[in-house]
Amino acid sequence: MHGYFDHNATTPLAEAARRAWLEAADAHWHNPSSLYREAGGAKRLLEEAREELAALVGCEPNRMVFNSGATEANNALYRHLADTLSADEKVAVSAVEHPCVRDAARASLGARVLEIPVDRDGVLSLEALSSILEKEKISLVSVMATNNETGVLQPWREALEICRRHGASLHCDAAQWFGKLPPSALAECDFVTASAHKFGGAKGAGFIILSDRFRDFTCQRGGPQESGHRAGTENYPAVASMVAALRELQPRLSSVAQSQAASRDRFEECLLQGLPGSVILGAAAPRLWNTSLFLVPGPRNLRWLTRLSARGFAVSTGSACSSGKNNPSHVLEAMGRSFEEMGQVIRVSGGWDTSSAEWEALAKAIQGVGKELEAPGKPEHTGDTVSLLDPDPDLFTK
C-alpha cells in the first residue's frame, strides 16, 4: 500500500504502545483487584499509569476513569443523565456530533434532546447555543472538540464559557483531538471522552474525565473497580499501551502539526488545480492538520474509493462508523449540503509520519482516477491485471 489515509477511523499501533502492551501482558497480567503480591504490583502500575495520563491531559488522577473508549463513555454518560435528570431538564447536542453521542442522547432522552446548528463550514453556532440556554432548562451540552469527518475545530472553549454563565455542564468528545493537538484546557470541561486507537494505542481502551461535581457517575455496576465508576477487571496492558502512545506523541505535536498541515494544504492545492469541479469542505474554518474532506465530480464516491484502493491508497467516504448505512451524512446535512453531494464526498486523513511524497502521490492518484472515470466502461489496469472494482452505485442505495 502506497499510503494509509484513514487515520481518523483508526491508527496503526505505535511501536512504543506495542512494547508496553507486550511487557504488561507478559509480566503484569494479574487481576489488579486481587490481594496477593503480583496483583498488588499490577494495581500499583495501573495507578501510576492513571497519574501519568492525567498529567499528560491536564487533570487530577481521581477524575480519570479507564474504559473501552469514547463510544462506551458517551453511551454511559447519557444513560447516567436519563437516570438522574428531572423530567423538565433537557440536553443540547451539536448537529455534527459523532453518532455515538447523537444516537446515545436520543435513545436515552428522546424529545428532550435539542440540536445546536452549525454554519456552512460546520462550525457550531455560539449564538444559537446561547439562545437555547436562555430559553430552555438545559442541564448538559455536548460539543465535540473537532469533527471526525471534516476535521473542523469546534469552539468548545467559548461554549464552555457560555455554559458556565448559564449553569449548564459541558461534555466534549475529544476522540480526534488527543494525540493530534495539545490538550490545552480540555480538562476544564465537565466530561471529556477519548479512545486510544485514535492516537496509536491499543483498541478497546479509552477514558472519560469526570467533573468533581459528578462523583455519583456510574458506567456499569458490579465490582468496586475505578472507584466505583466502572465495574469490571481493569485492562492494564491496554492502559499501558494507551499511555505509552500518548507519551511518545506529546512532545511532537507542535512540529508535526506544522509540517503535516503544510503537506495537506499542498495536497488540496494540487487537487483543486488538477481535478476541476472538486470542492474542499470546511476550508474556511480552522481544521485538524491531517484531515481533508472534499467533493469529487462525476460518479459516486464508492467508485473513486475502490479505484484508489486498487492503487494502494486507503481513503474513506466519511465517518467509518457510518459506512454501510443508506442514510446520508448528518454532518454534511447540517452544513447544508445536498443529498447528491453527500454521495460525492471523500475524506482523507493522514498520520504523524505521513510523508509529503505520500500526500503528493495521493493527489496524483486522485487525478488519475478522475481521468479514468471520464471514460465509462474503460477498465482500470493495475500492473498485469484488470481491476473489476467498479460496483454499480445503485447497489449501495437499495
RAVEN-V443104 format. One line per field, one symbol per residue. ss: DSSP state (H for helix, E for strand, L for the rest). psi: psi as a letter, one per 30 degrees, with the letter a starting at -180 (. if undefined). burial: I if it has 9 or more other ideal C-beta (glycine too) atoms within 8 Angstrom, else O. Layout:
ss=???
psi=???
burial=???
//
This chain:
ss=LLEELELLLLLLLLHHHHHHHHHHHHHLLLLLLLLLHHHHHHHHHHHHHHHHHHHHHLLLHHHEEEELLHHHHHHHHHHHHHHHLLLLLEEEEELLLLHHHHHHHHHHHHHHEEEELELLLLLELHHHHHHHHHHLLEEEEELLLELLLLLEELLHHHHHHHHHHHLLEEEEELLLLLLLLLLLLHHHLLEEEEEHHHLLLLLLLEEEEELHHHLLLLLELLLLLHHHLELLLLLHHHHHHHHHHHHHHHLLHHHHHHHHHHHHHHHHHHHHHHLLLLEELLLLLLELLLEEEEELLLLLHHHHHHHHHHLLEELELLLHHHLLLLLLLHHHHHLLLLHHHHLLEEEEELLLLLLHHHHHHHHHHHHHHHHHHLLLLLLEEELLEEELLLLLHHHHHL
psi=kekjhhffelllkkeeeeeeeeeefefhfljfflfleeeeeeeeeeeeeeeeeeeefhlkeffjkkafaeeeeeeeefeeeeffklfgkllkklfglkffeeeeeeeefbfgjkkjllaffgkkjeeeeeeefeflikekkjjlekkfefgkkkifeeeeeeeefggllkkjjhefekfelkfbgefflekkklkeffhgaklgkalkkkkffhfgkkellcaglhhfejlkkkieeeeeeeeeeeeeeeffeeeeeeeeeeeeeeeeeeeeefikflkkkgfflklkffkkklkklbllfeeeeeeeeffgkjalgbkfffkfkfklkfeeefgglleeefggkkkkjaafgkleeeeeeeeeeeeeeeeeffikfjlkkjbglkkhhiljeffgg.
burial=OIIIIIIIOOIOIIOIIIIIIOIIOOOIOIOIIOOOOOIIIIIOIIIOIIIIIIOIIIIOIOIIIIIOIIIIIIIIIIIIIIOOIOOOIIIIIIIIIIIIIIOIIIOIIOOIIIOIOIOOIIIIIIOIIIOIIOOIOIIIIIIIIIIIIIIIIIIIOOIIOIIOOIOIIIIIIIIIIIIIIOIOOIIOIIIIIIIIIIIIIIOIIIIIIIIOOIOOIIIOOOOOIIOOIIIOOIIIIIIIIIIIIIIIIIOIIOOIIIOIIIIIOIIIOIIIOIIOOIOIIIOOIOIIIIIIIIIIIOOIIIIIIIIIIIIOIIIIIIIIOIIOOOOOIIIIIIIOIOOOIIIIIIIIIIIOOIOOOIIIIIIIIIIIIIOIIOOOOOOIOOOOOOIOIOIOIOOIOO
//
